[in-house]
Amino acid sequence: MMMSDQNAGTAMKDVEFDAFGEPMLKSQALPTQPHGSVSRFMVRAGTGIFWSLVVVIVAARAAYFNPGFADQMSQISTQLAALSRSALSIFGV
């Protein structure tokens, strides 16, 4: 049997789904690719702004990183754990 004979009646339908999993007609589905030069420009501009913000935020965190802050948080959590243990021992738990 040839391959084309096997696949003759078994082609799957291309179905689109909305955010809630409901099937949609092709006419209701939004276009996935931007149409027109302005739309393409807006996609590229938005992508550029997003990644520029990512770089700025990561660079600022690296520049202003305070290693002592992590030690302070560790001391606070140790003190809170000791406080909760003492509170539990007062109530006999």
HTML snippet that shows the backbone in 3Dmol.js (N, CA, C, O; Angstrom):
<script src="https://3Dmol.org/build/3Dmol-min.js"></script>
<div id="view" style="width:600px;height:400px;position:relative"></div>
<script>
const pdb = `
ATOM      1  N   MET A   1       0.840  -1.173   0.000  1.00  0.00           N
ATOM      2  CA  MET A   1       0.000   0.000   0.000  1.00  0.00           C
ATOM      3  C   MET A   1       0.891   1.244   0.000  1.00  0.00           C
ATOM      4  O   MET A   1       1.918   1.273   0.677  1.00  0.00           O
ATOM      5  N   MET A   2       0.506   2.243  -0.740  1.00  0.00           N
ATOM      6  CA  MET A   2       1.321   3.455  -0.829  1.00  0.00           C
ATOM      7  C   MET A   2       0.997   4.394   0.325  1.00  0.00           C
ATOM      8  O   MET A   2      -0.087   4.331   0.906  1.00  0.00           O
ATOM      9  N   MET A   3       1.939   5.256   0.647  1.00  0.00           N
ATOM     10  CA  MET A   3       1.777   6.193   1.764  1.00  0.00           C
ATOM     11  C   MET A   3       0.628   7.161   1.521  1.00  0.00           C
ATOM     12  O   MET A   3      -0.073   7.520   2.468  1.00  0.00           O
ATOM     13  N   SER A   4       0.415   7.588   0.298  1.00  0.00           N
ATOM     14  CA  SER A   4      -0.655   8.530   0.008  1.00  0.00           C
ATOM     15  C   SER A   4      -2.023   7.892   0.215  1.00  0.00           C
ATOM     16  O   SER A   4      -2.978   8.590   0.554  1.00  0.00           O
ATOM     17  N   ASP A   5      -2.138   6.589   0.020  1.00  0.00           N
ATOM     18  CA  ASP A   5      -3.407   5.910   0.258  1.00  0.00           C
ATOM     19  C   ASP A   5      -3.738   5.855   1.743  1.00  0.00           C
ATOM     20  O   ASP A   5      -4.909   5.939   2.112  1.00  0.00           O
ATOM     21  N   GLN A   6      -2.738   5.717   2.600  1.00  0.00           N
ATOM     22  CA  GLN A   6      -2.971   5.646   4.037  1.00  0.00           C
ATOM     23  C   GLN A   6      -3.420   6.989   4.605  1.00  0.00           C
ATOM     24  O   GLN A   6      -4.261   7.023   5.504  1.00  0.00           O
ATOM     25  N   ASN A   7      -2.889   8.069   4.110  1.00  0.00           N
ATOM     26  CA  ASN A   7      -3.174   9.391   4.643  1.00  0.00           C
ATOM     27  C   ASN A   7      -4.329  10.086   3.931  1.00  0.00           C
ATOM     28  O   ASN A   7      -4.599  11.253   4.212  1.00  0.00           O
ATOM     29  N   ALA A   8      -4.998   9.424   3.044  1.00  0.00           N
ATOM     30  CA  ALA A   8      -6.026  10.072   2.229  1.00  0.00           C
ATOM     31  C   ALA A   8      -7.159  10.634   3.077  1.00  0.00           C
ATOM     32  O   ALA A   8      -7.563  11.776   2.859  1.00  0.00           O
ATOM     33  N   GLY A   9      -7.683   9.884   4.028  1.00  0.00           N
ATOM     34  CA  GLY A   9      -8.825  10.359   4.799  1.00  0.00           C
ATOM     35  C   GLY A   9      -8.506  10.659   6.245  1.00  0.00           C
ATOM     36  O   GLY A   9      -9.427  10.838   7.041  1.00  0.00           O
ATOM     37  N   THR A  10      -7.252  10.722   6.614  1.00  0.00           N
ATOM     38  CA  THR A  10      -6.893  10.878   8.025  1.00  0.00           C
ATOM     39  C   THR A  10      -6.270  12.208   8.357  1.00  0.00           C
ATOM     40  O   THR A  10      -5.642  12.341   9.406  1.00  0.00           O
ATOM     41  N   ALA A  11      -6.420  13.191   7.506  1.00  0.00           N
ATOM     42  CA  ALA A  11      -5.830  14.503   7.794  1.00  0.00           C
ATOM     43  C   ALA A  11      -6.584  15.158   8.949  1.00  0.00           C
ATOM     44  O   ALA A  11      -7.815  15.146   8.982  1.00  0.00           O
ATOM     45  N   MET A  12      -5.838  15.729   9.894  1.00  0.00           N
ATOM     46  CA  MET A  12      -6.454  16.387  11.051  1.00  0.00           C
ATOM     47  C   MET A  12      -6.875  17.798  10.681  1.00  0.00           C
ATOM     48  O   MET A  12      -6.229  18.469   9.876  1.00  0.00           O
ATOM     49  N   LYS A  13      -7.962  18.228  11.281  1.00  0.00           N
ATOM     50  CA  LYS A  13      -8.420  19.592  11.062  1.00  0.00           C
ATOM     51  C   LYS A  13      -7.562  20.546  11.883  1.00  0.00           C
ATOM     52  O   LYS A  13      -7.142  20.225  12.995  1.00  0.00           O
ATOM     53  N   ASP A  14      -7.311  21.714  11.321  1.00  0.00           N
ATOM     54  CA  ASP A  14      -6.541  22.740  12.019  1.00  0.00           C
ATOM     55  C   ASP A  14      -7.517  23.584  12.839  1.00  0.00           C
ATOM     56  O   ASP A  14      -8.210  24.442  12.291  1.00  0.00           O
ATOM     57  N   VAL A  15      -7.574  23.341  14.159  1.00  0.00           N
ATOM     58  CA  VAL A  15      -8.532  24.007  15.031  1.00  0.00           C
ATOM     59  C   VAL A  15      -7.791  24.995  15.923  1.00  0.00           C
ATOM     60  O   VAL A  15      -6.749  24.664  16.487  1.00  0.00           O
ATOM     61  N   GLU A  16      -8.321  26.194  16.049  1.00  0.00           N
ATOM     62  CA  GLU A  16      -7.786  27.219  16.940  1.00  0.00           C
ATOM     63  C   GLU A  16      -8.601  27.207  18.226  1.00  0.00           C
ATOM     64  O   GLU A  16      -9.802  26.938  18.199  1.00  0.00           O
ATOM     65  N   PHE A  17      -7.949  27.497  19.359  1.00  0.00           N
ATOM     66  CA  PHE A  17      -8.630  27.544  20.644  1.00  0.00           C
ATOM     67  C   PHE A  17      -8.419  28.898  21.288  1.00  0.00           C
ATOM     68  O   PHE A  17      -7.371  29.520  21.109  1.00  0.00           O
ATOM     69  N   ASP A  18      -9.421  29.364  22.045  1.00  0.00           N
ATOM     70  CA  ASP A  18      -9.267  30.621  22.766  1.00  0.00           C
ATOM     71  C   ASP A  18      -8.583  30.364  24.100  1.00  0.00           C
ATOM     72  O   ASP A  18      -8.180  29.236  24.382  1.00  0.00           O
ATOM     73  N   ALA A  19      -8.448  31.393  24.922  1.00  0.00           N
ATOM     74  CA  ALA A  19      -7.718  31.284  26.191  1.00  0.00           C
ATOM     75  C   ALA A  19      -8.374  30.324  27.171  1.00  0.00           C
ATOM     76  O   ALA A  19      -7.710  29.828  28.080  1.00  0.00           O
ATOM     77  N   PHE A  20      -9.660  30.051  27.006  1.00  0.00           N
ATOM     78  CA  PHE A  20     -10.374  29.169  27.915  1.00  0.00           C
ATOM     79  C   PHE A  20     -10.514  27.758  27.359  1.00  0.00           C
ATOM     80  O   PHE A  20     -11.190  26.925  27.963  1.00  0.00           O
ATOM     81  N   GLY A  21      -9.887  27.476  26.218  1.00  0.00           N
ATOM     82  CA  GLY A  21      -9.913  26.144  25.645  1.00  0.00           C
ATOM     83  C   GLY A  21     -11.094  25.875  24.735  1.00  0.00           C
ATOM     84  O   GLY A  21     -11.291  24.740  24.301  1.00  0.00           O
ATOM     85  N   GLU A  22     -11.877  26.891  24.439  1.00  0.00           N
ATOM     86  CA  GLU A  22     -13.028  26.712  23.556  1.00  0.00           C
ATOM     87  C   GLU A  22     -12.569  26.792  22.104  1.00  0.00           C
ATOM     88  O   GLU A  22     -11.745  27.642  21.763  1.00  0.00           O
ATOM     89  N   PRO A  23     -13.089  25.920  21.249  1.00  0.00           N
ATOM     90  CA  PRO A  23     -12.697  25.985  19.836  1.00  0.00           C
ATOM     91  C   PRO A  23     -13.206  27.270  19.183  1.00  0.00           C
ATOM     92  O   PRO A  23     -14.288  27.762  19.504  1.00  0.00           O
ATOM     93  N   MET A  24     -12.409  27.796  18.267  1.00  0.00           N
ATOM     94  CA  MET A  24     -12.753  29.030  17.560  1.00  0.00           C
ATOM     95  C   MET A  24     -12.742  28.764  16.059  1.00  0.00           C
ATOM     96  O   MET A  24     -12.036  27.878  15.578  1.00  0.00           O
ATOM     97  N   LEU A  25     -13.520  29.530  15.342  1.00  0.00           N
ATOM     98  CA  LEU A  25     -13.467  29.476  13.899  1.00  0.00           C
ATOM     99  C   LEU A  25     -12.228  30.207  13.423  1.00  0.00           C
ATOM    100  O   LEU A  25     -11.714  31.086  14.114  1.00  0.00           O
ATOM    101  N   LYS A  26     -11.749  29.848  12.253  1.00  0.00           N
ATOM    102  CA  LYS A  26     -10.572  30.523  11.711  1.00  0.00           C
ATOM    103  C   LYS A  26     -10.824  32.023  11.550  1.00  0.00           C
ATOM    104  O   LYS A  26      -9.897  32.821  11.692  1.00  0.00           O
ATOM    105  N   SER A  27     -12.056  32.411  11.259  1.00  0.00           N
ATOM    106  CA  SER A  27     -12.358  33.828  11.066  1.00  0.00           C
ATOM    107  C   SER A  27     -12.295  34.607  12.376  1.00  0.00           C
ATOM    108  O   SER A  27     -12.103  35.822  12.354  1.00  0.00           O
ATOM    109  N   GLN A  28     -12.454  33.927  13.529  1.00  0.00           N
ATOM    110  CA  GLN A  28     -12.414  34.588  14.826  1.00  0.00           C
ATOM    111  C   GLN A  28     -10.991  34.688  15.376  1.00  0.00           C
ATOM    112  O   GLN A  28     -10.723  35.520  16.242  1.00  0.00           O
ATOM    113  N   ALA A  29     -10.094  33.868  14.893  1.00  0.00           N
ATOM    114  CA  ALA A  29      -8.724  33.834  15.406  1.00  0.00           C
ATOM    115  C   ALA A  29      -7.978  35.106  15.012  1.00  0.00           C
ATOM    116  O   ALA A  29      -8.149  35.626  13.910  1.00  0.00           O
ATOM    117  N   LEU A  30      -7.155  35.593  15.925  1.00  0.00           N
ATOM    118  CA  LEU A  30      -6.352  36.791  15.657  1.00  0.00           C
ATOM    119  C   LEU A  30      -5.160  36.417  14.793  1.00  0.00           C
ATOM    120  O   LEU A  30      -4.657  35.298  14.892  1.00  0.00           O
ATOM    121  N   PRO A  31      -4.697  37.330  13.949  1.00  0.00           N
ATOM    122  CA  PRO A  31      -3.520  37.025  13.142  1.00  0.00           C
ATOM    123  C   PRO A  31      -2.280  36.905  14.026  1.00  0.00           C
ATOM    124  O   PRO A  31      -2.097  37.677  14.967  1.00  0.00           O
ATOM    125  N   THR A  32      -1.438  35.933  13.712  1.00  0.00           N
ATOM    126  CA  THR A  32      -0.240  35.719  14.515  1.00  0.00           C
ATOM    127  C   THR A  32       0.937  36.551  14.020  1.00  0.00           C
ATOM    128  O   THR A  32       1.858  36.831  14.788  1.00  0.00           O
ATOM    129  N   GLN A  33       0.922  36.937  12.795  1.00  0.00           N
ATOM    130  CA  GLN A  33       2.008  37.731  12.237  1.00  0.00           C
ATOM    131  C   GLN A  33       1.525  39.159  12.013  1.00  0.00           C
ATOM    132  O   GLN A  33       0.401  39.367  11.557  1.00  0.00           O
ATOM    133  N   PRO A  34       2.371  40.152  12.330  1.00  0.00           N
ATOM    134  CA  PRO A  34       1.958  41.533  12.094  1.00  0.00           C
ATOM    135  C   PRO A  34       1.848  41.814  10.603  1.00  0.00           C
ATOM    136  O   PRO A  34       2.649  41.328   9.804  1.00  0.00           O
ATOM    137  N   HIS A  35       0.852  42.601  10.242  1.00  0.00           N
ATOM    138  CA  HIS A  35       0.649  42.976   8.846  1.00  0.00           C
ATOM    139  C   HIS A  35       1.001  44.446   8.697  1.00  0.00           C
ATOM    140  O   HIS A  35       0.482  45.293   9.424  1.00  0.00           O
ATOM    141  N   GLY A  36       1.860  44.739   7.778  1.00  0.00           N
ATOM    142  CA  GLY A  36       2.210  46.123   7.508  1.00  0.00           C
ATOM    143  C   GLY A  36       3.510  46.521   8.181  1.00  0.00           C
ATOM    144  O   GLY A  36       3.950  45.899   9.148  1.00  0.00           O
ATOM    145  N   SER A  37       4.112  47.569   7.650  1.00  0.00           N
ATOM    146  CA  SER A  37       5.415  48.008   8.141  1.00  0.00           C
ATOM    147  C   SER A  37       5.316  48.682   9.508  1.00  0.00           C
ATOM    148  O   SER A  37       6.233  48.561  10.321  1.00  0.00           O
ATOM    149  N   VAL A  38       4.212  49.393   9.774  1.00  0.00           N
ATOM    150  CA  VAL A  38       4.050  50.055  11.068  1.00  0.00           C
ATOM    151  C   VAL A  38       3.912  49.010  12.171  1.00  0.00           C
ATOM    152  O   VAL A  38       4.491  49.155  13.248  1.00  0.00           O
ATOM    153  N   SER A  39       3.156  47.977  11.902  1.00  0.00           N
ATOM    154  CA  SER A  39       2.960  46.926  12.885  1.00  0.00           C
ATOM    155  C   SER A  39       4.277  46.199  13.165  1.00  0.00           C
ATOM    156  O   SER A  39       4.595  45.910  14.319  1.00  0.00           O
ATOM    157  N   ARG A  40       5.037  45.907  12.120  1.00  0.00           N
ATOM    158  CA  ARG A  40       6.340  45.266  12.303  1.00  0.00           C
ATOM    159  C   ARG A  40       7.277  46.170  13.115  1.00  0.00           C
ATOM    160  O   ARG A  40       8.028  45.699  13.968  1.00  0.00           O
ATOM    161  N   PHE A  41       7.217  47.467  12.834  1.00  0.00           N
ATOM    162  CA  PHE A  41       8.046  48.421  13.572  1.00  0.00           C
ATOM    163  C   PHE A  41       7.665  48.430  15.052  1.00  0.00           C
ATOM    164  O   PHE A  41       8.540  48.457  15.917  1.00  0.00           O
ATOM    165  N   MET A  42       6.370  48.407  15.346  1.00  0.00           N
ATOM    166  CA  MET A  42       5.911  48.428  16.739  1.00  0.00           C
ATOM    167  C   MET A  42       6.352  47.165  17.489  1.00  0.00           C
ATOM    168  O   MET A  42       6.737  47.239  18.656  1.00  0.00           O
ATOM    169  N   VAL A  43       6.298  46.022  16.828  1.00  0.00           N
ATOM    170  CA  VAL A  43       6.749  44.778  17.461  1.00  0.00           C
ATOM    171  C   VAL A  43       8.240  44.868  17.766  1.00  0.00           C
ATOM    172  O   VAL A  43       8.673  44.520  18.864  1.00  0.00           O
ATOM    173  N   ARG A  44       9.012  45.326  16.815  1.00  0.00           N
ATOM    174  CA  ARG A  44      10.461  45.442  17.035  1.00  0.00           C
ATOM    175  C   ARG A  44      10.789  46.494  18.082  1.00  0.00           C
ATOM    176  O   ARG A  44      11.697  46.297  18.889  1.00  0.00           O
ATOM    177  N   ALA A  45      10.072  47.595  18.082  1.00  0.00           N
ATOM    178  CA  ALA A  45      10.312  48.646  19.074  1.00  0.00           C
ATOM    179  C   ALA A  45       9.956  48.137  20.468  1.00  0.00           C
ATOM    180  O   ALA A  45      10.706  48.368  21.416  1.00  0.00           O
ATOM    181  N   GLY A  46       8.835  47.456  20.602  1.00  0.00           N
ATOM    182  CA  GLY A  46       8.446  46.903  21.899  1.00  0.00           C
ATOM    183  C   GLY A  46       9.427  45.866  22.395  1.00  0.00           C
ATOM    184  O   GLY A  46       9.753  45.832  23.582  1.00  0.00           O
ATOM    185  N   THR A  47       9.901  45.020  21.497  1.00  0.00           N
ATOM    186  CA  THR A  47      10.897  44.018  21.875  1.00  0.00           C
ATOM    187  C   THR A  47      12.193  44.687  22.299  1.00  0.00           C
ATOM    188  O   THR A  47      12.816  44.274  23.277  1.00  0.00           O
ATOM    189  N   GLY A  48      12.602  45.714  21.570  1.00  0.00           N
ATOM    190  CA  GLY A  48      13.824  46.437  21.923  1.00  0.00           C
ATOM    191  C   GLY A  48      13.713  47.125  23.273  1.00  0.00           C
ATOM    192  O   GLY A  48      14.655  47.101  24.064  1.00  0.00           O
ATOM    193  N   ILE A  49      12.559  47.741  23.542  1.00  0.00           N
ATOM    194  CA  ILE A  49      12.352  48.411  24.840  1.00  0.00           C
ATOM    195  C   ILE A  49      12.368  47.388  25.965  1.00  0.00           C
ATOM    196  O   ILE A  49      12.966  47.628  27.014  1.00  0.00           O
ATOM    197  N   PHE A  50      11.712  46.243  25.753  1.00  0.00           N
ATOM    198  CA  PHE A  50      11.681  45.205  26.789  1.00  0.00           C
ATOM    199  C   PHE A  50      13.083  44.741  27.138  1.00  0.00           C
ATOM    200  O   PHE A  50      13.449  44.720  28.313  1.00  0.00           O
ATOM    201  N   TRP A  51      13.877  44.367  26.139  1.00  0.00           N
ATOM    202  CA  TRP A  51      15.218  43.854  26.425  1.00  0.00           C
ATOM    203  C   TRP A  51      16.143  44.952  26.944  1.00  0.00           C
ATOM    204  O   TRP A  51      17.058  44.667  27.716  1.00  0.00           O
ATOM    205  N   SER A  52      15.923  46.194  26.538  1.00  0.00           N
ATOM    206  CA  SER A  52      16.711  47.299  27.101  1.00  0.00           C
ATOM    207  C   SER A  52      16.426  47.439  28.594  1.00  0.00           C
ATOM    208  O   SER A  52      17.348  47.636  29.385  1.00  0.00           O
ATOM    209  N   LEU A  53      15.154  47.338  28.982  1.00  0.00           N
ATOM    210  CA  LEU A  53      14.810  47.392  30.403  1.00  0.00           C
ATOM    211  C   LEU A  53      15.414  46.222  31.173  1.00  0.00           C
ATOM    212  O   LEU A  53      15.860  46.393  32.307  1.00  0.00           O
ATOM    213  N   VAL A  54      15.431  45.049  30.573  1.00  0.00           N
ATOM    214  CA  VAL A  54      16.050  43.889  31.223  1.00  0.00           C
ATOM    215  C   VAL A  54      17.517  44.166  31.496  1.00  0.00           C
ATOM    216  O   VAL A  54      18.002  43.915  32.599  1.00  0.00           O
ATOM    217  N   VAL A  55      18.225  44.681  30.504  1.00  0.00           N
ATOM    218  CA  VAL A  55      19.656  44.969  30.669  1.00  0.00           C
ATOM    219  C   VAL A  55      19.873  46.050  31.732  1.00  0.00           C
ATOM    220  O   VAL A  55      20.782  45.926  32.553  1.00  0.00           O
ATOM    221  N   VAL A  56      19.059  47.100  31.730  1.00  0.00           N
ATOM    222  CA  VAL A  56      19.203  48.185  32.706  1.00  0.00           C
ATOM    223  C   VAL A  56      18.946  47.664  34.129  1.00  0.00           C
ATOM    224  O   VAL A  56      19.690  47.995  35.052  1.00  0.00           O
ATOM    225  N   ILE A  57      17.913  46.864  34.303  1.00  0.00           N
ATOM    226  CA  ILE A  57      17.584  46.355  35.639  1.00  0.00           C
ATOM    227  C   ILE A  57      18.671  45.427  36.148  1.00  0.00           C
ATOM    228  O   ILE A  57      19.072  45.523  37.308  1.00  0.00           O
ATOM    229  N   VAL A  58      19.153  44.531  35.299  1.00  0.00           N
ATOM    230  CA  VAL A  58      20.212  43.611  35.727  1.00  0.00           C
ATOM    231  C   VAL A  58      21.494  44.376  36.027  1.00  0.00           C
ATOM    232  O   VAL A  58      22.179  44.068  37.003  1.00  0.00           O
ATOM    233  N   ALA A  59      21.830  45.366  35.209  1.00  0.00           N
ATOM    234  CA  ALA A  59      23.038  46.158  35.451  1.00  0.00           C
ATOM    235  C   ALA A  59      22.920  46.958  36.746  1.00  0.00           C
ATOM    236  O   ALA A  59      23.888  47.062  37.500  1.00  0.00           O
ATOM    237  N   ALA A  60      21.743  47.524  37.010  1.00  0.00           N
ATOM    238  CA  ALA A  60      21.545  48.289  38.243  1.00  0.00           C
ATOM    239  C   ALA A  60      21.642  47.381  39.466  1.00  0.00           C
ATOM    240  O   ALA A  60      22.212  47.765  40.487  1.00  0.00           O
ATOM    241  N   ARG A  61      21.089  46.189  39.360  1.00  0.00           N
ATOM    242  CA  ARG A  61      21.190  45.257  40.497  1.00  0.00           C
ATOM    243  C   ARG A  61      22.633  44.855  40.739  1.00  0.00           C
ATOM    244  O   ARG A  61      23.053  44.703  41.886  1.00  0.00           O
ATOM    245  N   ALA A  62      23.396  44.683  39.663  1.00  0.00           N
ATOM    246  CA  ALA A  62      24.815  44.324  39.812  1.00  0.00           C
ATOM    247  C   ALA A  62      25.610  45.492  40.388  1.00  0.00           C
ATOM    248  O   ALA A  62      26.504  45.287  41.209  1.00  0.00           O
ATOM    249  N   ALA A  63      25.294  46.706  39.967  1.00  0.00           N
ATOM    250  CA  ALA A  63      26.040  47.875  40.419  1.00  0.00           C
ATOM    251  C   ALA A  63      25.750  48.210  41.874  1.00  0.00           C
ATOM    252  O   ALA A  63      26.649  48.624  42.605  1.00  0.00           O
ATOM    253  N   TYR A  64      24.511  48.035  42.298  1.00  0.00           N
ATOM    254  CA  TYR A  64      24.116  48.427  43.646  1.00  0.00           C
ATOM    255  C   TYR A  64      23.942  47.244  44.582  1.00  0.00           C
ATOM    256  O   TYR A  64      23.294  47.369  45.621  1.00  0.00           O
ATOM    257  N   PHE A  65      24.515  46.086  44.226  1.00  0.00           N
ATOM    258  CA  PHE A  65      24.374  44.895  45.058  1.00  0.00           C
ATOM    259  C   PHE A  65      25.104  45.095  46.381  1.00  0.00           C
ATOM    260  O   PHE A  65      26.264  45.507  46.407  1.00  0.00           O
ATOM    261  N   ASN A  66      24.419  44.801  47.468  1.00  0.00           N
ATOM    262  CA  ASN A  66      24.990  44.942  48.802  1.00  0.00           C
ATOM    263  C   ASN A  66      25.072  43.552  49.427  1.00  0.00           C
ATOM    264  O   ASN A  66      24.045  43.008  49.834  1.00  0.00           O
ATOM    265  N   PRO A  67      26.271  42.960  49.515  1.00  0.00           N
ATOM    266  CA  PRO A  67      26.371  41.612  50.059  1.00  0.00           C
ATOM    267  C   PRO A  67      25.977  41.540  51.536  1.00  0.00           C
ATOM    268  O   PRO A  67      25.589  40.473  52.012  1.00  0.00           O
ATOM    269  N   GLY A  68      26.066  42.639  52.260  1.00  0.00           N
ATOM    270  CA  GLY A  68      25.691  42.640  53.663  1.00  0.00           C
ATOM    271  C   GLY A  68      24.194  42.484  53.870  1.00  0.00           C
ATOM    272  O   GLY A  68      23.758  42.073  54.945  1.00  0.00           O
ATOM    273  N   PHE A  69      23.403  42.807  52.860  1.00  0.00           N
ATOM    274  CA  PHE A  69      21.950  42.699  52.969  1.00  0.00           C
ATOM    275  C   PHE A  69      21.520  41.252  53.175  1.00  0.00           C
ATOM    276  O   PHE A  69      20.620  40.977  53.969  1.00  0.00           O
ATOM    277  N   ALA A  70      22.155  40.334  52.469  1.00  0.00           N
ATOM    278  CA  ALA A  70      21.815  38.917  52.623  1.00  0.00           C
ATOM    279  C   ALA A  70      22.154  38.444  54.033  1.00  0.00           C
ATOM    280  O   ALA A  70      21.410  37.651  54.611  1.00  0.00           O
ATOM    281  N   ASP A  71      23.263  38.916  54.596  1.00  0.00           N
ATOM    282  CA  ASP A  71      23.629  38.548  55.961  1.00  0.00           C
ATOM    283  C   ASP A  71      22.618  39.096  56.968  1.00  0.00           C
ATOM    284  O   ASP A  71      22.267  38.416  57.932  1.00  0.00           O
ATOM    285  N   GLN A  72      22.153  40.319  56.744  1.00  0.00           N
ATOM    286  CA  GLN A  72      21.154  40.902  57.638  1.00  0.00           C
ATOM    287  C   GLN A  72      19.857  40.096  57.609  1.00  0.00           C
ATOM    288  O   GLN A  72      19.253  39.853  58.654  1.00  0.00           O
ATOM    289  N   MET A  73      19.428  39.684  56.422  1.00  0.00           N
ATOM    290  CA  MET A  73      18.207  38.887  56.312  1.00  0.00           C
ATOM    291  C   MET A  73      18.392  37.529  56.991  1.00  0.00           C
ATOM    292  O   MET A  73      17.459  37.000  57.595  1.00  0.00           O
ATOM    293  N   SER A  74      19.575  36.979  56.891  1.00  0.00           N
ATOM    294  CA  SER A  74      19.852  35.698  57.541  1.00  0.00           C
ATOM    295  C   SER A  74      19.770  35.840  59.060  1.00  0.00           C
ATOM    296  O   SER A  74      19.219  34.973  59.738  1.00  0.00           O
ATOM    297  N   GLN A  75      20.314  36.926  59.592  1.00  0.00           N
ATOM    298  CA  GLN A  75      20.256  37.155  61.040  1.00  0.00           C
ATOM    299  C   GLN A  75      18.816  37.361  61.507  1.00  0.00           C
ATOM    300  O   GLN A  75      18.424  36.862  62.562  1.00  0.00           O
ATOM    301  N   ILE A  76      18.037  38.089  60.728  1.00  0.00           N
ATOM    302  CA  ILE A  76      16.642  38.325  61.095  1.00  0.00           C
ATOM    303  C   ILE A  76      15.865  37.014  61.099  1.00  0.00           C
ATOM    304  O   ILE A  76      15.076  36.764  62.009  1.00  0.00           O
ATOM    305  N   SER A  77      16.084  36.172  60.083  1.00  0.00           N
ATOM    306  CA  SER A  77      15.352  34.906  60.041  1.00  0.00           C
ATOM    307  C   SER A  77      15.774  33.986  61.180  1.00  0.00           C
ATOM    308  O   SER A  77      14.947  33.237  61.702  1.00  0.00           O
ATOM    309  N   THR A  78      17.040  34.027  61.573  1.00  0.00           N
ATOM    310  CA  THR A  78      17.500  33.227  62.712  1.00  0.00           C
ATOM    311  C   THR A  78      16.838  33.707  63.997  1.00  0.00           C
ATOM    312  O   THR A  78      16.408  32.898  64.819  1.00  0.00           O
ATOM    313  N   GLN A  79      16.755  35.025  64.169  1.00  0.00           N
ATOM    314  CA  GLN A  79      16.110  35.577  65.359  1.00  0.00           C
ATOM    315  C   GLN A  79      14.622  35.245  65.394  1.00  0.00           C
ATOM    316  O   GLN A  79      14.085  34.937  66.458  1.00  0.00           O
ATOM    317  N   LEU A  80      13.951  35.303  64.251  1.00  0.00           N
ATOM    318  CA  LEU A  80      12.530  34.960  64.199  1.00  0.00           C
ATOM    319  C   LEU A  80      12.301  33.484  64.488  1.00  0.00           C
ATOM    320  O   LEU A  80      11.313  33.128  65.131  1.00  0.00           O
ATOM    321  N   ALA A  81      13.196  32.622  64.025  1.00  0.00           N
ATOM    322  CA  ALA A  81      13.065  31.198  64.301  1.00  0.00           C
ATOM    323  C   ALA A  81      13.246  30.932  65.796  1.00  0.00           C
ATOM    324  O   ALA A  81      12.511  30.130  66.372  1.00  0.00           O
ATOM    325  N   ALA A  82      14.220  31.598  66.429  1.00  0.00           N
ATOM    326  CA  ALA A  82      14.427  31.427  67.863  1.00  0.00           C
ATOM    327  C   ALA A  82      13.232  31.944  68.652  1.00  0.00           C
ATOM    328  O   ALA A  82      12.833  31.341  69.648  1.00  0.00           O
ATOM    329  N   LEU A  83      12.664  33.054  68.210  1.00  0.00           N
ATOM    330  CA  LEU A  83      11.496  33.615  68.858  1.00  0.00           C
ATOM    331  C   LEU A  83      10.293  32.672  68.757  1.00  0.00           C
ATOM    332  O   LEU A  83       9.559  32.495  69.729  1.00  0.00           O
ATOM    333  N   SER A  84      10.098  32.080  67.603  1.00  0.00           N
ATOM    334  CA  SER A  84       8.962  31.163  67.444  1.00  0.00           C
ATOM    335  C   SER A  84       9.169  29.894  68.265  1.00  0.00           C
ATOM    336  O   SER A  84       8.202  29.344  68.792  1.00  0.00           O
ATOM    337  N   ARG A  85      10.415  29.413  68.385  1.00  0.00           N
ATOM    338  CA  ARG A  85      10.679  28.233  69.228  1.00  0.00           C
ATOM    339  C   ARG A  85      10.392  28.551  70.687  1.00  0.00           C
ATOM    340  O   ARG A  85       9.813  27.732  71.400  1.00  0.00           O
ATOM    341  N   SER A  86      10.794  29.740  71.136  1.00  0.00           N
ATOM    342  CA  SER A  86      10.534  30.106  72.525  1.00  0.00           C
ATOM    343  C   SER A  86       9.047  30.302  72.777  1.00  0.00           C
ATOM    344  O   SER A  86       8.548  29.959  73.848  1.00  0.00           O
ATOM    345  N   ALA A  87       8.338  30.850  71.801  1.00  0.00           N
ATOM    346  CA  ALA A  87       6.892  31.018  71.956  1.00  0.00           C
ATOM    347  C   ALA A  87       6.193  29.666  72.016  1.00  0.00           C
ATOM    348  O   ALA A  87       5.240  29.491  72.776  1.00  0.00           O
ATOM    349  N   LEU A  88       6.653  28.731  71.237  1.00  0.00           N
ATOM    350  CA  LEU A  88       6.055  27.395  71.264  1.00  0.00           C
ATOM    351  C   LEU A  88       6.341  26.687  72.582  1.00  0.00           C
ATOM    352  O   LEU A  88       5.494  25.956  73.095  1.00  0.00           O
ATOM    353  N   SER A  89       7.551  26.906  73.137  1.00  0.00           N
ATOM    354  CA  SER A  89       7.878  26.245  74.408  1.00  0.00           C
ATOM    355  C   SER A  89       7.081  26.842  75.561  1.00  0.00           C
ATOM    356  O   SER A  89       6.785  26.146  76.533  1.00  0.00           O
ATOM    357  N   ILE A  90       6.729  28.125  75.465  1.00  0.00           N
ATOM    358  CA  ILE A  90       5.929  28.759  76.517  1.00  0.00           C
ATOM    359  C   ILE A  90       4.538  28.111  76.573  1.00  0.00           C
ATOM    360  O   ILE A  90       3.989  27.883  77.651  1.00  0.00           O
ATOM    361  N   PHE A  91       3.983  27.820  75.394  1.00  0.00           N
ATOM    362  CA  PHE A  91       2.651  27.237  75.332  1.00  0.00           C
ATOM    363  C   PHE A  91       2.683  25.712  75.445  1.00  0.00           C
ATOM    364  O   PHE A  91       1.626  25.082  75.400  1.00  0.00           O
ATOM    365  N   GLY A  92       3.843  25.110  75.588  1.00  0.00           N
ATOM    366  CA  GLY A  92       3.962  23.674  75.777  1.00  0.00           C
ATOM    367  C   GLY A  92       3.735  22.861  74.518  1.00  0.00           C
ATOM    368  O   GLY A  92       3.336  21.699  74.592  1.00  0.00           O
ATOM    369  N   VAL A  93       3.979  23.445  73.392  1.00  0.00           N
ATOM    370  CA  VAL A  93       3.789  22.702  72.142  1.00  0.00           C
ATOM    371  C   VAL A  93       5.097  22.150  71.675  1.00  0.00           C
ATOM    372  O   VAL A  93       5.153  21.491  70.637  1.00  0.00           O
TER     373      VAL A  93
END
`;
const viewer = $3Dmol.createViewer("view");
viewer.addModel(pdb, "pdb");
viewer.setStyle({}, {cartoon: {color: "spectrum"}});
viewer.zoomTo();
viewer.render();
</script>
